[in-house]
Amino acid sequence: MTKFLVVFDVDSTLIQDEVIELLADFAGSREQVAEITHRAMSGELDFEASLAERVQTLRSLPESVLVDAFEQIRVTDGAKELIRAIHEAGGRVGAVSGGFSQVLNPLAELLTLDFTRANDLEIENGQLTGRISGKIVDRAAKRSALIEWAAACGIELSQTVAVGDGSNDLDMMQAAGLSVAFNAKAVVRDQANLVLAGLDLRQLAPVLGLKA
């Protein structure tokens, strides 16, 4: 029986990086993309429009850059230990991202995540098209994922925890029993139940009654 569910944002939360910026390095558009990302996560820009603009800069890159980007990812300090402690205590772990499934899927295997959801980069003839395939994972979709996964676990929303850093995480955080701001923008720190000041996810363990 699942006792609780912890759902993490991915970029700048479970990992130290913004994956789209790693990909933009290969396209020579990192500076442009990083500025748009910062404004979107601070709540200044519409997420879906800003994502489309950033993904467009990746057009014609070979799909091999997805593997190259994954190899550059730095997992956040304490993430593996915290996830292990959650599992040992009978909890489950999800990750929902406005980033990309092609990078989140191997990360999920590395971190033994129970649930994942992210955007799918469209690929044709071995190249990125500069578009997203399917429904955009925006702030409403993140909230829906948390609710869906809680139902799948047979638990109430009061038994869920959401951990995020940007405005895209706010709906998910508001739906959860406990909302945690980690490495977060001011708009998220202002609305979260709990703000973690450091950059090690093991800080969350004692809050959840765990030892990581």
Steps between C-alpha positions, in 0.01 A plus 500: 500500500632844405525731799582825320605643164771757428493669160800698383554751226809399302708786362677697777331271756580129455789604278717811515457578132240637259500233230379735230803719566731199464334425167517866398877484542510272197288746301696808606188648660573453871507867596167568329340186644629558855352851507159372384513213752573738788209726407262205454591343837462839671145520367567781253425300184236249394664159539360334187595791273844529656560125464407509132737790444787325675443162333492667159867595548584124510371434149720274285721381787576125476312290754836384634520831691239357740749236612776761516283726716406215735867420553555860617222496759600551862262330743423728795688422820300271725244400235596133486517471879164673550326283239642186659373613843154575357478154348622332818227679696226375267474813289502542123676757288394682186667757277309730268683732265443777253816355347529191287417131534804402294717620788265432793454132412867402548513725807200314643683173459809642667303637797241214521201731458153347514318753278615744231346744255665747263476648152597297193737670259389427147763315297491436126773332296735503798470874560308723740224685317489793742154395617338312788298188417172465687358691795722753674590423861420838653404602854149353465642171371740483795207536740306232312798263520524534879126438540506203260799338669351545847185323380712221350668458840165496679587797719345838580654825375575581864761221482683661208801730488594719203851640461571771244690812408306696234158650434421200281490292822252714693176321405654165592628642827160647587334161446745312723471446872842662547670735254876541514705770327849381409757714316192708428405828337348765727146438371527138618667574834217742578228237449659177627423343839871438550811661352827306498791743508781268394562296187502147646175304476585305816375809684149379422548164673441609863192698392356172370613310808773324304872449540693536174 
